[in-house]
Amino acid sequence: QVQLVESGGGLVQPGGSLRLSCAASGSISDIYAMAWYRQAPGKKRDLVATITNIETTQYADSVKGRFTISRDNAKNMVYLEMNSLKPEDTAVYYCQGSTYTGGSYWGQGTQVTVSS
């Protein structure tokens, strides 16, 4: 079992920045990739960024050049640095972990609102 807890969401003005954090606990050694997803009201949950255990990263086209995913294995943390935020980035952001045994674990989500 893996437990994931997100933090760092909030209200920010367009053009601003936020850093989301995801704390992982439990069977950490089983995780081979972590990801951030987001879900806006009335829309499906979309993949934002992924990072593997060898630091390979991928991003949705909509956030490339603005968002950066990173991990600190010593602290069992994953981060999402978000810059140049736009109103369309408003959503609940979820941390997700994938394990070698086929498991998929989710955090409870953190709200990000970009508005003036």
Secondary structure, 3 states (H helix, E strand, C coil): CEEEEEECCEEECCCCCEEEEEEEEECHHHEEEEEEEEECCCCCCEEEEEEECCCCEEECCCCCCCEEEEEECCCCEEEEEECCCCHHHCEEEEEEEEECCCCEEECCCEEEEECC
